[in-house]
């Protein structure tokens, strides 16, 4: 993440682990300017989330793939047919840039 001297925050880069991001943070901080950089790990946990398009979902659990350990978010719609889905945690928690919106794909509304 980056914060400019006006307090605006921007996503700089995403990665599966913090190691490459910490190296990038160090490199960017060596520049001579007023920007602030930090690495932020975003995790999913059981609770109610709002999708960036406005619909509500419930995260049931965060599971792990049995072969490679990838974290998988298991969640369901809180409307229509209440269908259950799964998505890699890195995708569930990623930032999106769509039209006028820049922010998380899912925003936590209520944690269980």
Residue, then its C-alpha position, 0 to 999 in steps of 0.5 A: x500500500x502507498x499513502x501520498x502526502x494528501x492522505x490518499x491510499x493506493x494499492x501498489x502490488x499484490x502477491x501470494x506472500x509478503x517476502x517480495x512485497x517487503x523487498x519492493x517496499x524497501x526499494x520504493x522507500x529509498x526514493x526521495x519523496x513524501x510517500x509512505x509504503x507498507x505491506x498489509x496482509x489481508x485475510x478472510x475469516x468467518x463473517x458477513x461480507x459485502x461484495x463491491x457491487x453491493x450484495x451480501x455473502x457469508x464466509x462459512x470457513x477458510x479451508x486448505x487444499x489438501x495437496x498444496x495448502x492453498x487457502x480456499x474461502x467457502x462462502x454463500x450468497x445471502x440472497x436468491x438461492x443461497x448458493x455456496x461457492x469457493x474461491x482462493x483467499x488471494x482472489x477473495x481478498x484482492x483489490x479491484x479497480x472497476x469504474x469509479x471503485x478502487x478497493x477490496x472485492x469483499x469488505x467485512x461487515x460483521x465478523x463471527 
